[in-house]
């Protein structure tokens, strides 16, 4: 039965491949989104932009709040995307 199933589902192989690639991209995006090193770098960039006048105090505070929130939440469970 395994050979027959393999032959019958062979046309779906590209779909399975695309789904696998999409899952890998999703996992990497989540890793980057919640990576403490990346978040700290972005916090430093916000502080520099505030000091140089590129961002207002309100804009910088909003960005910092969002970044700190991500840092505090940490990585979401493997099964779900936390926003």
N, CA and C atoms as a LAMMPS dump frame, in Angstrom:
ITEM: TIMESTEP
0
ITEM: NUMBER OF ATOMS
249
ITEM: BOX BOUNDS ff ff ff
-5.0000000000000000e+02 5.0000000000000000e+02
-5.0000000000000000e+02 5.0000000000000000e+02
-5.0000000000000000e+02 5.0000000000000000e+02
ITEM: ATOMS id mol type element x y z
1 1 1 N 0.82 -1.192 0
2 1 2 C 0 0 0
3 1 3 C 0.866 1.259 0
4 2 1 N 2.053 1.222 0.583
5 2 2 C 2.923 2.386 0.636
6 2 3 C 3.348 2.857 -0.746
7 3 1 N 3.657 1.911 -1.631
8 3 2 C 4.072 2.268 -2.981
9 3 3 C 2.912 2.897 -3.743
10 4 1 N 1.744 2.314 -3.62
11 4 2 C 0.56 2.845 -4.297
12 4 3 C 0.227 4.249 -3.784
13 5 1 N 0.261 4.421 -2.483
14 5 2 C -0.01 5.74 -1.902
15 5 3 C 1.022 6.749 -2.389
16 6 1 N 2.283 6.345 -2.427
17 6 2 C 3.34 7.234 -2.902
18 6 3 C 3.12 7.661 -4.339
19 7 1 N 2.723 6.718 -5.182
20 7 2 C 2.475 7.033 -6.591
21 7 3 C 1.256 7.946 -6.764
22 8 1 N 0.207 7.676 -5.99
23 8 2 C -1.011 8.476 -6.115
24 8 3 C -0.832 9.902 -5.588
25 9 1 N 0.015 10.061 -4.595
26 9 2 C 0.202 11.396 -4.023
27 9 3 C 1.422 12.119 -4.602
28 10 1 N 2.091 11.52 -5.581
29 10 2 C 3.249 12.145 -6.202
30 10 3 C 2.95 13.535 -6.782
31 11 1 N 1.798 13.75 -7.396
32 11 2 C 1.507 15.102 -7.905
33 11 3 C 1.446 16.169 -6.808
34 12 1 N 1.265 15.746 -5.56
35 12 2 C 1.197 16.714 -4.464
36 12 3 C 2.573 17.064 -3.906
37 13 1 N 3.626 16.44 -4.402
38 13 2 C 4.971 16.68 -3.88
39 13 3 C 5.366 18.164 -3.944
40 14 1 N 5.106 18.877 -5.027
41 14 2 C 5.459 20.304 -5.035
42 14 3 C 4.71 21.109 -3.965
43 15 1 N 3.473 20.744 -3.722
44 15 2 C 2.684 21.439 -2.701
45 15 3 C 3.297 21.188 -1.323
46 16 1 N 3.664 19.95 -1.056
47 16 2 C 4.302 19.633 0.231
48 16 3 C 5.625 20.371 0.358
49 17 1 N 6.375 20.473 -0.728
50 17 2 C 7.645 21.199 -0.702
51 17 3 C 7.453 22.676 -0.401
52 18 1 N 6.478 23.285 -1.034
53 18 2 C 6.195 24.701 -0.797
54 18 3 C 5.721 24.905 0.642
55 19 1 N 4.901 23.999 1.144
56 19 2 C 4.429 24.108 2.529
57 19 3 C 5.599 23.994 3.505
58 20 1 N 6.539 23.104 3.232
59 20 2 C 7.699 22.938 4.096
60 20 3 C 8.542 24.212 4.092
61 21 1 N 8.768 24.779 2.908
62 21 2 C 9.554 26.01 2.798
63 21 3 C 8.853 27.152 3.541
64 22 1 N 7.555 27.253 3.385
65 22 2 C 6.8 28.304 4.07
66 22 3 C 6.928 28.159 5.585
67 23 1 N 6.895 26.942 6.084
68 23 2 C 7.039 26.703 7.522
69 23 3 C 8.441 27.091 7.997
70 24 1 N 9.46 26.8 7.201
71 24 2 C 10.828 27.175 7.566
72 24 3 C 10.978 28.692 7.622
73 25 1 N 10.401 29.388 6.653
74 25 2 C 10.456 30.857 6.624
75 25 3 C 9.729 31.423 7.841
76 26 1 N 8.579 30.85 8.17
77 26 2 C 7.806 31.291 9.33
78 26 3 C 8.602 31.119 10.621
79 27 1 N 9.235 29.972 10.782
80 27 2 C 10.011 29.729 11.988
81 27 3 C 11.189 30.695 12.105
82 28 1 N 11.855 30.971 11.001
83 28 2 C 12.981 31.902 11.025
84 28 3 C 12.501 33.314 11.348
85 29 1 N 11.362 33.703 10.806
86 29 2 C 10.805 35.024 11.103
87 29 3 C 10.474 35.153 12.59
88 30 1 N 9.911 34.107 13.172
89 30 2 C 9.609 34.125 14.604
90 30 3 C 10.878 34.193 15.437
91 31 1 N 11.904 33.451 15.011
92 31 2 C 13.177 33.5 15.743
93 31 3 C 13.738 34.921 15.734
94 32 1 N 13.682 35.567 14.582
95 32 2 C 14.203 36.933 14.485
96 32 3 C 13.324 37.91 15.26
97 33 1 N 12.025 37.718 15.21
98 33 2 C 11.097 38.614 15.887
99 33 3 C 11.317 38.614 17.388
100 34 1 N 11.621 37.457 17.962
101 34 2 C 11.752 37.334 19.413
102 34 3 C 13.191 37.149 19.882
103 35 1 N 14.175 37.267 18.99
104 35 2 C 15.579 37.108 19.37
105 35 3 C 16.001 38.3 20.231
106 36 1 N 16.44 38.046 21.469
107 36 2 C 16.832 39.153 22.355
108 36 3 C 17.954 40.018 21.774
109 37 1 N 18.89 39.419 21.063
110 37 2 C 19.979 40.192 20.477
111 37 3 C 19.451 41.192 19.453
112 38 1 N 18.56 40.735 18.592
113 38 2 C 17.962 41.619 17.58
114 38 3 C 17.151 42.72 18.248
115 39 1 N 16.4 42.37 19.275
116 39 2 C 15.576 43.364 19.969
117 39 3 C 16.458 44.421 20.627
118 40 1 N 17.555 43.997 21.268
119 40 2 C 18.46 44.969 21.892
120 40 3 C 19.089 45.896 20.852
121 41 1 N 19.447 45.343 19.698
122 41 2 C 20.006 46.174 18.631
123 41 3 C 18.993 47.207 18.153
124 42 1 N 17.744 46.79 18.031
125 42 2 C 16.705 47.722 17.589
126 42 3 C 16.42 48.786 18.644
127 43 1 N 16.487 48.393 19.93
128 43 2 C 16.321 49.379 20.997
129 43 3 C 17.431 50.424 20.948
130 44 1 N 18.651 49.991 20.681
131 44 2 C 19.771 50.926 20.553
132 44 3 C 19.561 51.859 19.357
133 45 1 N 19.057 51.299 18.255
134 45 2 C 18.804 52.123 17.067
135 45 3 C 17.723 53.167 17.35
136 46 1 N 16.707 52.791 18.113
137 46 2 C 15.652 53.74 18.478
138 46 3 C 16.237 54.857 19.344
139 47 1 N 17.092 54.486 20.303
140 47 2 C 17.711 55.493 21.173
141 47 3 C 18.568 56.459 20.357
142 48 1 N 19.314 55.932 19.405
143 48 2 C 20.14 56.792 18.553
144 48 3 C 19.271 57.711 17.688
145 49 1 N 18.181 57.176 17.156
146 49 2 C 17.287 57.986 16.323
147 49 3 C 16.626 59.085 17.155
148 50 1 N 16.319 58.772 18.398
149 50 2 C 15.73 59.778 19.287
150 50 3 C 16.744 60.897 19.542
151 51 1 N 17.982 60.507 19.835
152 51 2 C 19.022 61.501 20.122
153 51 3 C 19.329 62.378 18.911
154 52 1 N 19.272 61.798 17.73
155 52 2 C 19.583 62.569 16.522
156 52 3 C 18.397 63.39 16.032
157 53 1 N 17.233 63.177 16.626
158 53 2 C 16.064 63.943 16.242
159 53 3 C 15.238 63.315 15.134
160 54 1 N 15.628 62.114 14.687
161 54 2 C 14.853 61.43 13.634
162 54 3 C 13.495 60.975 14.141
163 55 1 N 13.413 60.691 15.439
164 55 2 C 12.158 60.256 16.055
165 55 3 C 11.78 61.215 17.168
166 56 1 N 10.491 61.462 17.284
167 56 2 C 10.022 62.264 18.409
168 56 3 C 10.011 61.39 19.656
169 57 1 N 9.825 62.012 20.801
170 57 2 C 9.767 61.258 22.065
171 57 3 C 8.614 60.259 22.047
172 58 1 N 7.469 60.691 21.514
173 58 2 C 6.299 59.806 21.47
174 58 3 C 6.538 58.612 20.557
175 59 1 N 7.108 58.861 19.376
176 59 2 C 7.393 57.766 18.438
177 59 3 C 8.39 56.786 19.028
178 60 1 N 9.436 57.312 19.647
179 60 2 C 10.458 56.459 20.245
180 60 3 C 9.869 55.652 21.393
181 61 1 N 9.047 56.285 22.219
182 61 2 C 8.436 55.576 23.344
183 61 3 C 7.537 54.441 22.854
184 62 1 N 6.807 54.697 21.788
185 62 2 C 5.925 53.662 21.228
186 62 3 C 6.739 52.481 20.702
187 63 1 N 7.807 52.77 19.964
188 63 2 C 8.659 51.705 19.442
189 63 3 C 9.328 50.922 20.571
190 64 1 N 9.82 51.643 21.568
191 64 2 C 10.472 50.977 22.7
192 64 3 C 9.486 50.088 23.443
193 65 1 N 8.274 50.574 23.623
194 65 2 C 7.252 49.787 24.312
195 65 3 C 6.973 48.483 23.575
196 66 1 N 6.856 48.568 22.258
197 66 2 C 6.597 47.374 21.452
198 66 3 C 7.773 46.395 21.54
199 67 1 N 8.988 46.911 21.456
200 67 2 C 10.174 46.055 21.506
201 67 3 C 10.34 45.401 22.879
202 68 1 N 10.124 46.17 23.931
203 68 2 C 10.232 45.609 25.278
204 68 3 C 9.147 44.564 25.503
205 69 1 N 7.969 44.808 24.963
206 69 2 C 6.892 43.814 25.07
207 69 3 C 7.285 42.496 24.419
208 70 1 N 7.894 42.582 23.235
209 70 2 C 8.371 41.365 22.572
210 70 3 C 9.442 40.672 23.391
211 71 1 N 10.327 41.465 23.969
212 71 2 C 11.406 40.913 24.777
213 71 3 C 10.848 40.2 26.009
214 72 1 N 9.832 40.791 26.623
215 72 2 C 9.239 40.205 27.828
216 72 3 C 8.432 38.935 27.516
217 73 1 N 7.765 38.918 26.367
218 73 2 C 6.977 37.736 25.995
219 73 3 C 7.871 36.572 25.64
220 74 1 N 8.999 36.859 25.025
221 74 2 C 9.885 35.785 24.591
222 74 3 C 9.292 35.07 23.4
223 75 1 N 9.919 33.971 23.016
224 75 2 C 9.461 33.204 21.855
225 75 3 C 8.13 32.547 22.147
226 76 1 N 7.217 32.596 21.174
227 76 2 C 5.915 31.946 21.362
228 76 3 C 6.078 30.432 21.255
229 77 1 N 5.064 29.687 21.678
230 77 2 C 5.121 28.225 21.503
231 77 3 C 5.303 27.876 20.037
232 78 1 N 5.913 26.741 19.778
233 78 2 C 6.227 26.34 18.402
234 78 3 C 4.991 26.268 17.529
235 79 1 N 3.834 25.999 18.092
236 79 2 C 2.63 25.811 17.283
237 79 3 C 1.904 27.065 16.892
238 80 1 N 2.206 28.208 17.534
239 80 2 C 1.377 29.369 17.234
240 80 3 C 2.161 30.648 17.125
241 81 1 N 1.595 31.572 16.415
242 81 2 C 2.194 32.879 16.237
243 81 3 C 1.546 33.835 17.216
244 82 1 N 2.349 34.443 18.052
245 82 2 C 1.856 35.404 19.023
246 82 3 C 2.176 36.792 18.513
247 83 1 N 1.197 37.638 18.504
248 83 2 C 1.418 38.994 18.001
249 83 3 C 1.21 39.978 19.107
